[in-house]
Amino acid sequence: MGKGEVNYDYVWVLVFIVLLIYIALKKKIRLKKKNIYFLIVLLFLVVLKYILPWIYDSHLSITGSIMDGKWIVYLVLAILWIDMFGYPSINKMYKAGVFFSIIYILKTLYVISTGQLSRGGVLLEANYDGFMILMVYCFREQINNKKKWEVGVLILATFLTFSRTGIFALFAIWFAKIMRRNVLLLIPVVPVMLGIAYLGFSMRGADSAGNLDRFVYWQQAFILFNQSDLVELLFGYTPGESLNVPILPEFSWTVNLFEEMRNLNGVFPFMFHSTYLRLAIIWGIPIALFFALFLIVRYIKSSQEPMKQLCLITLIQSFSLSSLTLPNVSLLLFMLFITAMHQEYIVKRDKEYCASLLFTNGKI
């Protein structure tokens, strides 16, 4: 209820260090071979992209590099955690999501009762909180003995975040399911959803900088891309490097904010609040396109609803949020994504096993 915040970066780094010490002391722990190979490749990329440039260029900002590379810590931590302790319980995650949504609703109602129509925010930022709620919402169909009011709580909490991207992602989940059942059902549903969306957006107003900043980030990024050479477009810029780019007046408040918070002068890649933009600026446009294509292909090929919906909301949220580096979101996103992939593998394996039982020596 106060103004204080928990810096989750410190929490995850501490957990990461404790896990590494635990692994070193416990000789019986064995990581999966495929994960070891993946971590080796990831280590090579870290050395190539983050460590070597910093060694040869003392002008690079360590803070800027850390802000850009946080996703690596979250991803490695998720892999180590699952290898050591197993996949998270979806039922427990769902119950925790419902509990958090109740707290969020109460907090938002309290804020509204004070005469403010701003977003409540509980853990860190309302957009991030809404992303967390939606991730849990994706697994609702797998929950045993779930109650309708619990699903309603998740939906209400999502609307009360007043996150435009979050509400749009929720609508996208509904649209996708409706279209797979019967496209004609969209005729009565779409006007109602648009009315709800308009009501939610109008309550926040249309004049604040926070309502426009996501578009400004893309405008600022296109200015950078227009003056970049082919190598920078293909392979990106060095993390921690101040970008030599003309600053739009609407983008200056972001630059000033980080200058005050982090004592950083200039424009840095981590200032662009979009996964696609940050990947394109740091790793190159082909990698950003590959990330989006990976989610699209996963969505199309997946037969499991949680995976489909996770891919869909990540695709949408990544336009306006840096979904891989959010301090109170990204670790959960990686763990749930890996869990959904594992569920797909189990279902596919079981289907293949059942099919093999039907055939013996080429006969049914």
MARKE-733514 format. One record per residue (C-alpha): x, y, z. Coordinates in steps of 0.25 Angstrom, whole numbers, padded with zeros to 4 digits. Example, Ala and Ser with C-alpha at 12.3 -4.5 7.8 and 13.67 -1.06 7.14 Angstrom:
BEGIN
ATOM / 0049 / -0018 / 0031
ATOM / 0055 / -0004 / 0029
! end
This chain:
BEGIN
ATOM / 0000 / 0000 / 0000
ATOM / 0012 / 0009 / 0002
ATOM / 0022 / 0015 / -0009
ATOM / 0033 / 0005 / -0006
ATOM / 0037 / -0006 / -0017
ATOM / 0044 / -0019 / -0016
ATOM / 0056 / -0019 / -0026
ATOM / 0054 / -0033 / -0032
ATOM / 0068 / -0032 / -0039
ATOM / 0075 / -0034 / -0026
ATOM / 0066 / -0045 / -0022
ATOM / 0068 / -0053 / -0035
ATOM / 0083 / -0051 / -0035
ATOM / 0084 / -0056 / -0020
ATOM / 0075 / -0068 / -0024
ATOM / 0084 / -0071 / -0036
ATOM / 0097 / -0070 / -0028
ATOM / 0091 / -0079 / -0017
ATOM / 0087 / -0089 / -0028
ATOM / 0101 / -0089 / -0034
ATOM / 0107 / -0092 / -0020
ATOM / 0097 / -0103 / -0017
ATOM / 0101 / -0110 / -0031
ATOM / 0115 / -0109 / -0027
ATOM / 0114 / -0115 / -0014
ATOM / 0104 / -0126 / -0018
ATOM / 0112 / -0136 / -0027
ATOM / 0100 / -0144 / -0030
ATOM / 0093 / -0133 / -0038
ATOM / 0093 / -0136 / -0053
ATOM / 0088 / -0126 / -0063
ATOM / 0082 / -0131 / -0075
ATOM / 0091 / -0132 / -0087
ATOM / 0083 / -0123 / -0096
ATOM / 0083 / -0112 / -0085
ATOM / 0098 / -0113 / -0083
ATOM / 0100 / -0111 / -0098
ATOM / 0090 / -0100 / -0098
ATOM / 0097 / -0093 / -0087
ATOM / 0110 / -0094 / -0093
ATOM / 0105 / -0087 / -0106
ATOM / 0099 / -0077 / -0097
ATOM / 0112 / -0075 / -0090
ATOM / 0119 / -0073 / -0103
ATOM / 0109 / -0062 / -0107
ATOM / 0111 / -0055 / -0094
ATOM / 0126 / -0055 / -0096
ATOM / 0125 / -0050 / -0110
ATOM / 0114 / -0040 / -0108
ATOM / 0116 / -0034 / -0094
ATOM / 0130 / -0038 / -0088
ATOM / 0140 / -0036 / -0100
ATOM / 0134 / -0022 / -0104
ATOM / 0135 / -0017 / -0090
ATOM / 0149 / -0022 / -0089
ATOM / 0154 / -0014 / -0101
ATOM / 0145 / -0002 / -0099
ATOM / 0145 / 0004 / -0085
ATOM / 0135 / 0015 / -0089
ATOM / 0124 / 0004 / -0090
ATOM / 0114 / 0005 / -0078
ATOM / 0114 / -0007 / -0069
ATOM / 0100 / -0003 / -0064
ATOM / 0095 / -0002 / -0078
ATOM / 0100 / -0016 / -0081
ATOM / 0094 / -0022 / -0069
ATOM / 0081 / -0016 / -0072
ATOM / 0081 / -0022 / -0086
ATOM / 0086 / -0036 / -0082
ATOM / 0077 / -0038 / -0070
ATOM / 0069 / -0048 / -0078
ATOM / 0081 / -0057 / -0079
ATOM / 0081 / -0059 / -0063
ATOM / 0066 / -0061 / -0063
ATOM / 0067 / -0072 / -0074
ATOM / 0079 / -0079 / -0068
ATOM / 0072 / -0079 / -0054
ATOM / 0059 / -0085 / -0060
ATOM / 0067 / -0096 / -0067
ATOM / 0075 / -0099 / -0054
ATOM / 0063 / -0098 / -0045
ATOM / 0054 / -0108 / -0053
ATOM / 0066 / -0118 / -0055
ATOM / 0068 / -0118 / -0040
ATOM / 0054 / -0117 / -0034
ATOM / 0045 / -0121 / -0046
ATOM / 0034 / -0114 / -0053
ATOM / 0026 / -0104 / -0045
ATOM / 0012 / -0109 / -0041
ATOM / 0002 / -0103 / -0050
ATOM / -0009 / -0104 / -0040
ATOM / -0001 / -0096 / -0029
ATOM / 0003 / -0086 / -0040
ATOM / -0012 / -0084 / -0043
ATOM / -0016 / -0083 / -0028
ATOM / -0005 / -0073 / -0026
ATOM / -0010 / -0065 / -0038
ATOM / -0024 / -0064 / -0033
ATOM / -0019 / -0060 / -0019
ATOM / -0010 / -0049 / -0026
ATOM / -0022 / -0045 / -0034
ATOM / -0031 / -0043 / -0022
ATOM / -0020 / -0034 / -0016
ATOM / -0019 / -0026 / -0028
ATOM / -0034 / -0024 / -0029
ATOM / -0035 / -0019 / -0015
ATOM / -0023 / -0010 / -0017
ATOM / -0029 / -0004 / -0030
ATOM / -0042 / -0002 / -0023
ATOM / -0035 / 0005 / -0012
ATOM / -0028 / 0014 / -0021
ATOM / -0041 / 0017 / -0029
ATOM / -0048 / 0020 / -0015
ATOM / -0038 / 0031 / -0013
ATOM / -0043 / 0038 / -0025
ATOM / -0032 / 0034 / -0035
ATOM / -0034 / 0026 / -0047
ATOM / -0020 / 0022 / -0049
ATOM / -0015 / 0007 / -0049
ATOM / -0013 / 0001 / -0035
ATOM / 0000 / -0007 / -0037
ATOM / 0004 / -0017 / -0027
ATOM / 0017 / -0023 / -0029
ATOM / 0024 / -0013 / -0038
ATOM / 0016 / -0008 / -0050
ATOM / 0002 / -0010 / -0055
ATOM / 0006 / -0015 / -0069
ATOM / 0015 / -0025 / -0063
ATOM / 0005 / -0030 / -0052
ATOM / -0005 / -0031 / -0064
ATOM / 0005 / -0040 / -0072
ATOM / 0007 / -0049 / -0060
ATOM / -0008 / -0051 / -0058
ATOM / -0010 / -0054 / -0073
ATOM / 0001 / -0065 / -0072
ATOM / -0006 / -0072 / -0061
ATOM / -0020 / -0070 / -0069
ATOM / -0014 / -0078 / -0081
ATOM / -0013 / -0091 / -0072
ATOM / -0028 / -0090 / -0067
ATOM / -0033 / -0101 / -0075
ATOM / -0023 / -0111 / -0068
ATOM / -0027 / -0108 / -0054
ATOM / -0034 / -0118 / -0046
ATOM / -0047 / -0114 / -0039
ATOM / -0046 / -0100 / -0043
ATOM / -0057 / -0090 / -0040
ATOM / -0064 / -0080 / -0049
ATOM / -0062 / -0069 / -0040
ATOM / -0047 / -0071 / -0040
ATOM / -0046 / -0070 / -0055
ATOM / -0055 / -0057 / -0053
ATOM / -0045 / -0052 / -0043
ATOM / -0034 / -0053 / -0053
ATOM / -0041 / -0046 / -0064
ATOM / -0046 / -0035 / -0055
ATOM / -0032 / -0033 / -0050
ATOM / -0027 / -0032 / -0064
ATOM / -0037 / -0021 / -0068
ATOM / -0034 / -0013 / -0055
ATOM / -0019 / -0012 / -0059
ATOM / -0024 / -0003 / -0070
ATOM / -0013 / -0008 / -0078
ATOM / -0017 / -0006 / -0093
ATOM / -0007 / -0017 / -0097
ATOM / -0012 / -0027 / -0087
ATOM / -0026 / -0025 / -0090
ATOM / -0024 / -0026 / -0105
ATOM / -0016 / -0039 / -0102
ATOM / -0028 / -0044 / -0094
ATOM / -0037 / -0041 / -0105
ATOM / -0028 / -0048 / -0115
ATOM / -0029 / -0061 / -0107
ATOM / -0044 / -0060 / -0108
ATOM / -0044 / -0057 / -0122
ATOM / -0034 / -0068 / -0126
ATOM / -0043 / -0079 / -0118
ATOM / -0056 / -0073 / -0124
ATOM / -0051 / -0073 / -0138
ATOM / -0046 / -0088 / -0137
ATOM / -0060 / -0092 / -0133
ATOM / -0069 / -0083 / -0141
ATOM / -0065 / -0070 / -0148
ATOM / -0079 / -0065 / -0148
ATOM / -0079 / -0064 / -0133
ATOM / -0070 / -0052 / -0134
ATOM / -0082 / -0044 / -0140
ATOM / -0089 / -0042 / -0126
ATOM / -0076 / -0043 / -0118
ATOM / -0067 / -0033 / -0125
ATOM / -0076 / -0020 / -0122
ATOM / -0077 / -0024 / -0107
ATOM / -0062 / -0026 / -0106
ATOM / -0060 / -0013 / -0113
ATOM / -0069 / -0005 / -0104
ATOM / -0062 / -0011 / -0092
ATOM / -0049 / -0007 / -0097
ATOM / -0053 / 0007 / -0101
ATOM / -0058 / 0009 / -0087
ATOM / -0046 / 0004 / -0080
ATOM / -0037 / 0012 / -0089
ATOM / -0045 / 0025 / -0087
ATOM / -0044 / 0024 / -0072
ATOM / -0029 / 0026 / -0073
ATOM / -0030 / 0038 / -0082
ATOM / -0023 / 0041 / -0095
ATOM / -0013 / 0052 / -0092
ATOM / -0003 / 0046 / -0083
ATOM / 0011 / 0043 / -0088
ATOM / 0010 / 0029 / -0083
ATOM / -0001 / 0026 / -0093
ATOM / 0008 / 0030 / -0105
ATOM / 0021 / 0025 / -0101
ATOM / 0021 / 0012 / -0107
ATOM / 0018 / 0018 / -0121
ATOM / 0030 / 0028 / -0118
ATOM / 0039 / 0016 / -0115
ATOM / 0037 / 0011 / -0129
ATOM / 0038 / 0024 / -0136
ATOM / 0051 / 0027 / -0129
ATOM / 0056 / 0013 / -0133
ATOM / 0053 / 0015 / -0148
ATOM / 0061 / 0028 / -0147
ATOM / 0073 / 0019 / -0142
ATOM / 0071 / 0008 / -0152
ATOM / 0070 / 0019 / -0164
ATOM / 0084 / 0024 / -0160
ATOM / 0090 / 0010 / -0157
ATOM / 0099 / 0002 / -0167
ATOM / 0097 / -0012 / -0172
ATOM / 0106 / -0018 / -0161
ATOM / 0098 / -0011 / -0150
ATOM / 0085 / -0015 / -0156
ATOM / 0089 / -0030 / -0157
ATOM / 0097 / -0032 / -0144
ATOM / 0093 / -0020 / -0135
ATOM / 0100 / -0011 / -0126
ATOM / 0109 / -0014 / -0114
ATOM / 0101 / -0014 / -0101
ATOM / 0105 / -0003 / -0092
ATOM / 0108 / 0006 / -0104
ATOM / 0101 / 0020 / -0104
ATOM / 0094 / 0021 / -0118
ATOM / 0098 / 0033 / -0126
ATOM / 0084 / 0037 / -0131
ATOM / 0075 / 0049 / -0131
ATOM / 0066 / 0049 / -0119
ATOM / 0051 / 0052 / -0122
ATOM / 0045 / 0062 / -0112
ATOM / 0035 / 0052 / -0108
ATOM / 0046 / 0042 / -0105
ATOM / 0054 / 0052 / -0097
ATOM / 0046 / 0049 / -0084
ATOM / 0051 / 0035 / -0084
ATOM / 0065 / 0039 / -0086
ATOM / 0064 / 0049 / -0075
ATOM / 0058 / 0038 / -0066
ATOM / 0069 / 0028 / -0067
ATOM / 0079 / 0039 / -0066
ATOM / 0074 / 0042 / -0052
ATOM / 0071 / 0028 / -0048
ATOM / 0084 / 0021 / -0054
ATOM / 0093 / 0033 / -0056
ATOM / 0094 / 0030 / -0071
ATOM / 0096 / 0040 / -0081
ATOM / 0091 / 0037 / -0095
ATOM / 0081 / 0027 / -0102
ATOM / 0084 / 0013 / -0098
ATOM / 0077 / 0000 / -0105
ATOM / 0070 / -0004 / -0092
ATOM / 0062 / 0009 / -0092
ATOM / 0053 / 0003 / -0103
ATOM / 0042 / -0004 / -0096
ATOM / 0039 / -0014 / -0107
ATOM / 0045 / -0028 / -0108
ATOM / 0046 / -0027 / -0123
ATOM / 0053 / -0014 / -0123
ATOM / 0063 / -0018 / -0112
ATOM / 0066 / -0031 / -0120
ATOM / 0067 / -0023 / -0133
ATOM / 0076 / -0012 / -0127
ATOM / 0085 / -0022 / -0119
ATOM / 0085 / -0035 / -0127
ATOM / 0081 / -0030 / -0141
ATOM / 0068 / -0029 / -0148
ATOM / 0069 / -0044 / -0153
ATOM / 0069 / -0049 / -0139
ATOM / 0057 / -0040 / -0135
ATOM / 0049 / -0046 / -0147
ATOM / 0053 / -0060 / -0143
ATOM / 0048 / -0058 / -0129
ATOM / 0034 / -0054 / -0135
ATOM / 0034 / -0065 / -0145
ATOM / 0038 / -0075 / -0134
ATOM / 0025 / -0071 / -0126
ATOM / 0016 / -0071 / -0138
ATOM / 0021 / -0085 / -0143
ATOM / 0020 / -0090 / -0128
ATOM / 0005 / -0085 / -0128
ATOM / 0002 / -0091 / -0141
ATOM / 0008 / -0105 / -0139
ATOM / 0004 / -0106 / -0124
ATOM / -0008 / -0115 / -0121
ATOM / -0008 / -0111 / -0106
ATOM / -0016 / -0099 / -0102
ATOM / -0007 / -0093 / -0091
ATOM / 0005 / -0093 / -0101
ATOM / -0004 / -0086 / -0112
ATOM / -0008 / -0075 / -0103
ATOM / 0006 / -0073 / -0096
ATOM / 0011 / -0071 / -0110
ATOM / 0000 / -0061 / -0114
ATOM / 0001 / -0052 / -0102
ATOM / 0016 / -0052 / -0103
ATOM / 0015 / -0048 / -0117
ATOM / 0006 / -0037 / -0113
ATOM / 0012 / -0032 / -0100
ATOM / 0026 / -0032 / -0107
ATOM / 0021 / -0020 / -0116
ATOM / 0021 / -0011 / -0104
ATOM / 0028 / -0018 / -0093
ATOM / 0042 / -0024 / -0092
ATOM / 0036 / -0037 / -0088
ATOM / 0049 / -0045 / -0086
ATOM / 0055 / -0035 / -0076
ATOM / 0044 / -0031 / -0067
ATOM / 0049 / -0033 / -0053
ATOM / 0036 / -0039 / -0047
ATOM / 0031 / -0045 / -0060
ATOM / 0042 / -0052 / -0069
ATOM / 0046 / -0063 / -0059
ATOM / 0032 / -0068 / -0058
ATOM / 0030 / -0066 / -0073
ATOM / 0042 / -0075 / -0076
ATOM / 0038 / -0086 / -0066
ATOM / 0024 / -0086 / -0071
ATOM / 0028 / -0087 / -0085
ATOM / 0038 / -0098 / -0083
ATOM / 0027 / -0105 / -0075
ATOM / 0017 / -0104 / -0087
ATOM / 0028 / -0109 / -0096
ATOM / 0030 / -0121 / -0087
ATOM / 0015 / -0124 / -0086
ATOM / 0015 / -0124 / -0102
ATOM / 0026 / -0134 / -0102
ATOM / 0019 / -0143 / -0092
ATOM / 0006 / -0143 / -0100
ATOM / 0013 / -0145 / -0113
ATOM / 0021 / -0157 / -0107
ATOM / 0008 / -0163 / -0101
ATOM / 0001 / -0162 / -0114
ATOM / 0013 / -0169 / -0121
ATOM / 0013 / -0180 / -0111
ATOM / -0002 / -0182 / -0112
ATOM / -0001 / -0183 / -0127
ATOM / 0011 / -0193 / -0126
ATOM / 0002 / -0202 / -0117
ATOM / -0008 / -0203 / -0129
ATOM / 0002 / -0208 / -0138
ATOM / 0010 / -0221 / -0137
ATOM / 0018 / -0227 / -0148
ATOM / 0011 / -0217 / -0158
ATOM / -0003 / -0222 / -0154
ATOM / -0014 / -0215 / -0145
! end
